[in-house]
Amino acid sequence: MVAPVTTYAPKDVMLEVQNYRLTGIVSLTLEWSTPPFRMVRGIRGNVTRVRNMDSSAVITVEVLQTSIANDLLDSIVKEDLRTGQAKLQVVLKDISGRFGIQSQQGFVQARPTVAFSNTADNRVWEIGLLQVEYFDMLGSSNTIDSLFDRASQKANDIISSVTDTADDFIDNIL
């Protein structure tokens, strides 16, 4: 099977905070706070893995100095400082592909460093996500089966083949 040609389109990457799509994004990164599993070594050389329940992450978003996103994020910080009640819905997705994350527990974690010069300087904001409730870390293709689905199908094919061989063997004996 020939893999389809896929395309990455930066304009299709969306960051929404409280259902408001941030504009003027120059770049953004998503960094998980911890890996999903960690290795634990035993005293006799045995090693196992343990699931880490921490699904927190940080989105670092760089926006144009002139972007209205600065006004929105600044007002969120001010309101959070006043009330201490900020819990934001944050959605990051690639609408041309299958990547997406969602958190109901976001907050503006860091204000940007501000610089003024003879050019427009960008602002870099950090949005903390206490817990990510949904994530798909898939690529840009909408047609490729998941690796797990393909492995499951292969295992089912092998089991069917073994079962058919065993049935034929039993039929020949009887």
FIVEXTOR-358707 format. One record per residue: chain; x, y, z of N, C-alpha, C in turn. Coordinates in steps of 0.02 Angstrom, whole numbers, m for minus. Example, Ala and Ser with C-alpha at 12.3 -4.5 7.8 and 13.67 -1.06 7.14 Angstrom:
! FIVEXTOR-358707
> c / nxx / nyy / nzz / caxx / cayy / cazz / cxx / cyy / czz
> A / 660 / m284 / 390 / 615 / m225 / 390 / 660 / m165 / 390;
> A / 642 / m112 / 354 / 684 / m53 / 357 / 645 / 2 / 394;
This chain:
! FIVEXTOR-358707
> c / nxx / nyy / nzz / caxx / cayy / cazz / cxx / cyy / czz
> A / 42 / m59 / 0 / 0 / 0 / 0 / 44 / 62 / 0;
> A / 31 / 107 / m45 / 69 / 169 / m51 / 40 / 219 / m1;
> A / 85 / 248 / 39 / 63 / 298 / 88 / 42 / 362 / 52;
> A / m12 / 393 / 75 / m33 / 456 / 43 / 15 / 512 / 59;
> A / 17 / 561 / 15 / 57 / 620 / 26 / 20 / 664 / 76;
> A / 55 / 685 / 128 / 25 / 727 / 179 / 60 / 795 / 180;
> A / 24 / 844 / 203 / 51 / 912 / 204 / 39 / 944 / 272;
> A / 90 / 979 / 296 / 83 / 1018 / 357 / 68 / 1090 / 338;
> A / 17 / 1118 / 367 / m3 / 1187 / 352 / m4 / 1227 / 418;
> A / 46 / 1269 / 430 / 47 / 1307 / 493 / m17 / 1347 / 507;
> A / m50 / 1370 / 455 / m112 / 1409 / 465 / m168 / 1367 / 495;
> A / m161 / 1300 / 491 / m213 / 1256 / 517 / m202 / 1236 / 590;
> A / m148 / 1260 / 621 / m136 / 1247 / 692 / m172 / 1301 / 731;
> A / m218 / 1280 / 775 / m259 / 1327 / 812 / m248 / 1319 / 887;
> A / m243 / 1375 / 922 / m242 / 1376 / 994 / m302 / 1417 / 1017;
> A / m346 / 1385 / 1055 / m405 / 1419 / 1081 / m402 / 1421 / 1157;
> A / m416 / 1480 / 1185 / m421 / 1489 / 1257 / m491 / 1516 / 1271;
> A / m529 / 1478 / 1310 / m598 / 1497 / 1325 / m638 / 1509 / 1261;
> A / m630 / 1464 / 1213 / m665 / 1466 / 1148 / m645 / 1527 / 1105;
> A / m592 / 1561 / 1123 / m567 / 1616 / 1082 / m504 / 1593 / 1046;
> A / m505 / 1595 / 981 / m447 / 1574 / 941 / m395 / 1629 / 942;
> A / m335 / 1613 / 969 / m282 / 1663 / 971 / m257 / 1676 / 900;
> A / m246 / 1740 / 885 / m221 / 1760 / 820 / m151 / 1789 / 828;
> A / m116 / 1795 / 772 / m50 / 1825 / 773 / 3 / 1778 / 801;
> A / m9 / 1712 / 798 / 39 / 1663 / 825 / 98 / 1658 / 777;
> A / 158 / 1665 / 805 / 220 / 1657 / 768 / 244 / 1585 / 774;
> A / 243 / 1559 / 835 / 263 / 1490 / 847 / 233 / 1467 / 913;
> A / 231 / 1401 / 922 / 210 / 1375 / 987 / 240 / 1307 / 998;
> A / 248 / 1289 / 1061 / 273 / 1224 / 1080 / 230 / 1196 / 1136;
> A / 226 / 1131 / 1138 / 192 / 1095 / 1192 / 245 / 1051 / 1225;
> A / 253 / 1059 / 1290 / 302 / 1018 / 1326 / 267 / 984 / 1384;
> A / 270 / 917 / 1385 / 241 / 878 / 1439 / 286 / 884 / 1500;
> A / 256 / 887 / 1559 / 294 / 894 / 1621 / 331 / 830 / 1639;
> A / 301 / 773 / 1626 / 332 / 709 / 1642 / 316 / 659 / 1588;
> A / 357 / 607 / 1580 / 340 / 554 / 1532 / 281 / 512 / 1558;
> A / 245 / 478 / 1514 / 187 / 439 / 1537 / 206 / 377 / 1578;
> A / 266 / 353 / 1570 / 290 / 295 / 1609 / 360 / 309 / 1633;
> A / 378 / 276 / 1688 / 446 / 281 / 1713 / 469 / 211 / 1732;
> A / 534 / 200 / 1726 / 562 / 135 / 1744 / 580 / 133 / 1818;
> A / 566 / 76 / 1849 / 584 / 65 / 1919 / 629 / 3 / 1921;
> A / 688 / 11 / 1950 / 736 / m44 / 1954 / 731 / m78 / 2022;
> A / 731 / m144 / 2021 / 728 / m182 / 2083 / 798 / m199 / 2108;
> A / 802 / m227 / 2168 / 868 / m242 / 2197 / 902 / m302 / 2165;
> A / 865 / m343 / 2130 / 893 / m403 / 2099 / 902 / m394 / 2023;
> A / 902 / m334 / 2000 / 913 / m321 / 1929 / 850 / m321 / 1887;
> A / 793 / m333 / 1917 / 730 / m330 / 1880 / 711 / m258 / 1868;
> A / 680 / m247 / 1811 / 657 / m180 / 1793 / 585 / m185 / 1772;
> A / 545 / m139 / 1795 / 475 / m135 / 1774 / 459 / m63 / 1758;
> A / 400 / m52 / 1733 / 379 / 16 / 1719 / 317 / 31 / 1761;
> A / 311 / 95 / 1778 / 255 / 119 / 1818 / 224 / 178 / 1781;
> A / 158 / 177 / 1776 / 123 / 232 / 1743 / 125 / 294 / 1786;
> A / 140 / 350 / 1754 / 140 / 414 / 1787 / 73 / 447 / 1773;
> A / 34 / 462 / 1824 / m33 / 490 / 1815 / m32 / 566 / 1801;
> A / 26 / 598 / 1805 / 33 / 670 / 1793 / 27 / 683 / 1718;
> A / m26 / 716 / 1697 / m35 / 733 / 1626 / m28 / 808 / 1614;
> A / 8 / 842 / 1659 / 15 / 914 / 1651 / 64 / 931 / 1595;
> A / 57 / 991 / 1569 / 98 / 1014 / 1513 / 101 / 1090 / 1513;
> A / 146 / 1117 / 1472 / 152 / 1189 / 1463 / 152 / 1204 / 1389;
> A / 110 / 1251 / 1369 / 111 / 1276 / 1300 / 146 / 1343 / 1302;
> A / 198 / 1349 / 1262 / 233 / 1413 / 1254 / 212 / 1441 / 1187;
> A / 182 / 1499 / 1188 / 156 / 1528 / 1126 / 188 / 1597 / 1115;
> A / 216 / 1606 / 1056 / 246 / 1669 / 1037 / 197 / 1704 / 989;
> A / 178 / 1765 / 1007 / 130 / 1802 / 966 / 161 / 1869 / 946;
> A / 135 / 1897 / 893 / 157 / 1963 / 871 / 144 / 2015 / 925;
> A / 186 / 2065 / 929 / 177 / 2119 / 978 / 110 / 2153 / 968;
> A / 86 / 2155 / 908 / 24 / 2191 / 892 / m38 / 2147 / 896;
> A / m30 / 2084 / 914 / m86 / 2037 / 915 / m134 / 2051 / 972;
> A / m198 / 2045 / 958 / m250 / 2052 / 1010 / m244 / 1997 / 1063;
> A / m209 / 1944 / 1046 / m198 / 1889 / 1095 / m163 / 1915 / 1157;
> A / m120 / 1965 / 1150 / m87 / 1995 / 1209 / m138 / 2026 / 1256;
> A / m188 / 2059 / 1228 / m240 / 2090 / 1269 / m280 / 2037 / 1307;
> A / m298 / 1984 / 1272 / m337 / 1930 / 1304 / m297 / 1897 / 1360;
> A / m235 / 1878 / 1345 / m194 / 1843 / 1396 / m179 / 1890 / 1455;
> A / m167 / 1954 / 1441 / m154 / 2002 / 1495 / m216 / 2009 / 1540;
> A / m275 / 2013 / 1510 / m336 / 2019 / 1550 / m349 / 1956 / 1591;
> A / m330 / 1898 / 1565 / m338 / 1836 / 1603 / m292 / 1837 / 1664;
> A / m229 / 1859 / 1655 / m182 / 1862 / 1711 / m209 / 1911 / 1764;
> A / m232 / 1969 / 1743 / m257 / 2019 / 1791 / m317 / 1992 / 1830;
> A / m363 / 1959 / 1796 / m421 / 1931 / 1830 / m401 / 1874 / 1878;
> A / m353 / 1833 / 1857 / m330 / 1779 / 1900 / m295 / 1807 / 1962;
> A / m255 / 1860 / 1954 / m223 / 1891 / 2013 / m275 / 1920 / 2060;
> A / m329 / 1947 / 2032 / m382 / 1977 / 2073 / m423 / 1924 / 2110;
> A / m440 / 1869 / 2075 / m486 / 1820 / 2103 / m454 / 1753 / 2122;
> A / m399 / 1736 / 2089 / m368 / 1671 / 2100 / m411 / 1614 / 2074;
> A / m455 / 1628 / 2027 / m504 / 1578 / 2004 / m496 / 1556 / 1931;
> A / m440 / 1571 / 1900 / m433 / 1554 / 1829 / m427 / 1479 / 1819;
> A / m474 / 1451 / 1784 / m471 / 1383 / 1757 / m497 / 1388 / 1686;
> A / m451 / 1386 / 1640 / m468 / 1400 / 1571 / m475 / 1336 / 1530;
> A / m521 / 1337 / 1483 / m524 / 1283 / 1433 / m474 / 1301 / 1379;
> A / m427 / 1255 / 1367 / m375 / 1267 / 1317 / m376 / 1209 / 1267;
> A / m379 / 1226 / 1203 / m379 / 1176 / 1150 / m325 / 1194 / 1101;
> A / m282 / 1145 / 1085 / m230 / 1153 / 1034 / m242 / 1098 / 984;
> A / m251 / 1116 / 920 / m264 / 1065 / 870 / m238 / 1086 / 802;
> A / m224 / 1035 / 762 / m205 / 1043 / 692 / m265 / 1020 / 652;
> A / m303 / 1067 / 624 / m365 / 1048 / 591 / m352 / 1014 / 524;
> A / m291 / 1017 / 497 / m277 / 981 / 434 / m252 / 911 / 448;
> A / m242 / 894 / 511 / m218 / 827 / 528 / m258 / 798 / 584;
> A / m225 / 758 / 626 / m260 / 724 / 680 / m229 / 739 / 748;
> A / m192 / 793 / 755 / m162 / 812 / 819 / m211 / 855 / 857;
> A / m216 / 843 / 922 / m258 / 886 / 963 / m251 / 871 / 1037;
> A / m253 / 922 / 1078 / m256 / 914 / 1151 / m309 / 960 / 1178;
> A / m334 / 943 / 1237 / m384 / 985 / 1270 / m375 / 981 / 1345;
> A / m381 / 1038 / 1378 / m378 / 1041 / 1451 / m432 / 1089 / 1476;
> A / m463 / 1070 / 1531 / m511 / 1114 / 1564 / m479 / 1151 / 1622;
> A / m414 / 1139 / 1632 / m380 / 1167 / 1690 / m317 / 1205 / 1670;
> A / m326 / 1252 / 1624 / m269 / 1293 / 1602 / m266 / 1359 / 1640;
> A / m208 / 1388 / 1639 / m198 / 1454 / 1669 / m138 / 1487 / 1636;
> A / m136 / 1553 / 1635 / m78 / 1588 / 1608 / m24 / 1586 / 1662;
> A / 29 / 1550 / 1646 / 81 / 1534 / 1695 / 135 / 1588 / 1699;
> A / 150 / 1620 / 1643 / 203 / 1670 / 1644 / 187 / 1727 / 1596;
> A / 201 / 1786 / 1619 / 194 / 1845 / 1576 / 255 / 1848 / 1529;
> A / 247 / 1881 / 1473 / 303 / 1885 / 1426 / 355 / 1936 / 1447;
> A / 415 / 1926 / 1424 / 467 / 1978 / 1428 / 449 / 2030 / 1376;
> A / 452 / 2093 / 1394 / 432 / 2146 / 1349 / 494 / 2185 / 1329;
> A / 502 / 2194 / 1263 / 558 / 2233 / 1238 / 531 / 2283 / 1186;
> A / 562 / 2341 / 1184 / 544 / 2390 / 1135 / 607 / 2409 / 1096;
> A / 601 / 2410 / 1030 / 659 / 2427 / 989 / 633 / 2460 / 925;
> A / 677 / 2465 / 875 / 655 / 2497 / 813 / 616 / 2449 / 767;
> A / 604 / 2388 / 792 / 561 / 2340 / 756 / 508 / 2314 / 804;
> A / 459 / 2281 / 777 / 408 / 2251 / 820 / 436 / 2186 / 850;
> A / 435 / 2181 / 915 / 460 / 2122 / 949 / 401 / 2077 / 969;
> A / 412 / 2013 / 968 / 358 / 1966 / 986 / 354 / 1957 / 1061;
> A / 297 / 1932 / 1083 / 285 / 1917 / 1154 / 279 / 1841 / 1162;
> A / 311 / 1814 / 1213 / 309 / 1742 / 1226 / 272 / 1730 / 1292;
> A / 216 / 1695 / 1288 / 173 / 1680 / 1345 / 178 / 1605 / 1361;
> A / 170 / 1588 / 1425 / 167 / 1518 / 1445 / 98 / 1504 / 1473;
> A / 67 / 1451 / 1447 / 1 / 1430 / 1471 / 11 / 1361 / 1503;
> A / 0 / 1358 / 1568 / 6 / 1295 / 1604 / m59 / 1255 / 1600;
> A / m52 / 1190 / 1592 / m110 / 1145 / 1591 / m101 / 1096 / 1649;
> A / m143 / 1103 / 1701 / m137 / 1061 / 1759 / m151 / 988 / 1743;
> A / m197 / 977 / 1697 / m214 / 909 / 1676 / m239 / 912 / 1604;
> A / m212 / 869 / 1562 / m235 / 863 / 1493 / m284 / 805 / 1491;
> A / m347 / 820 / 1477 / m399 / 769 / 1478 / m403 / 730 / 1412;
> A / m382 / 759 / 1357 / m388 / 728 / 1292 / m326 / 744 / 1252;
> A / m298 / 694 / 1218 / m243 / 708 / 1173 / m240 / 656 / 1118;
> A / m223 / 678 / 1058 / m207 / 637 / 1001 / m142 / 665 / 973;
> A / m90 / 627 / 977 / m25 / 650 / 954 / m10 / 621 / 884;
> A / m60 / 619 / 843 / m55 / 588 / 777 / m28 / 637 / 726;
> A / m11 / 612 / 668 / 18 / 653 / 615 / m33 / 689 / 573;
> A / m13 / 705 / 512 / m54 / 745 / 467 / m101 / 704 / 424;
> A / m92 / 638 / 423 / m134 / 597 / 379 / m200 / 581 / 413;
> A / m253 / 581 / 374 / m318 / 561 / 400 / m337 / 490 / 378;
> A / m291 / 455 / 343 / m309 / 390 / 315 / m268 / 332 / 342;
> A / m214 / 344 / 376 / m172 / 290 / 400 / m202 / 257 / 461;
> A / m206 / 190 / 461 / m229 / 154 / 519 / m178 / 161 / 575;
> A / m201 / 158 / 636 / m155 / 163 / 692 / m111 / 101 / 696;
> A / m52 / 108 / 723 / m6 / 53 / 732 / m37 / m1 / 774;
> A / m74 / 17 / 826 / m106 / m31 / 869 / m159 / m71 / 830;
> A / m199 / m37 / 789 / m249 / m72 / 749 / m217 / m121 / 701;
> A / m162 / m101 / 669 / m128 / m146 / 622 / m98 / m205 / 659;
> A / m69 / m194 / 718 / m40 / m249 / 756 / m95 / m297 / 780;
> A / m151 / m269 / 801 / m208 / m311 / 823 / m234 / m353 / 766;
> A / m240 / m324 / 707 / m263 / m360 / 648 / m214 / m416 / 631;
> A / m149 / m402 / 634 / m99 / m453 / 619 / m104 / m510 / 669;
> A / m112 / m495 / 734 / m120 / m547 / 785 / m182 / m588 / 772;
> A / m237 / m556 / 753 / m299 / m592 / 737 / m289 / m638 / 677;
> A / m252 / m614 / 626 / m238 / m655 / 567 / m197 / m718 / 586;
> A / m148 / m709 / 630 / m106 / m765 / 652 / m148 / m815 / 691;
> A / m190 / m790 / 737 / m232 / m834 / 777 / m280 / m873 / 732;
> A / m309 / m840 / 683 / m355 / m873 / 636 / m318 / m927 / 597;
> A / m257 / m913 / 575 / m217 / m961 / 538 / m201 / m1023 / 580;
> A / m182 / m1011 / 643 / m167 / m1067 / 689 / m230 / m1107 / 702;
> A / m285 / m1074 / 713 / m349 / m1108 / 725 / m370 / m1150 / 665;
> A / m363 / m1121 / 605 / m380 / m1159 / 544 / m336 / m1220 / 537;
> A / m271 / m1213 / 550 / m224 / m1269 / 545 / m242 / m1323 / 596;
> A / m259 / m1302 / 656 / m278 / m1351 / 709 / m342 / m1387 / 690;
> A / m391 / m1350 / 662 / m454 / m1382 / 641 / m440 / m1433 / 585;
> A / m398 / m1415 / 537 / m382 / m1462 / 483 / m347 / m1524 / 511;
> A / m302 / m1515 / 558 / m266 / m1571 / 588 / m316 / m1618 / 624;
> A / m361 / m1589 / 662 / m411 / m1630 / 699 / m457 / m1666 / 650;
> A / m477 / m1632 / 596 / m521 / m1663 / 545 / m485 / m1723 / 512;
> A / m420 / m1717 / 499 / m383 / m1772 / 468 / m375 / m1831 / 514;
> A / m371 / m1819 / 580 / m364 / m1873 / 629 / m429 / m1911 / 635;
> A / m484 / m1875 / 635 / m549 / m1906 / 645 / m572 / m1933 / 580;
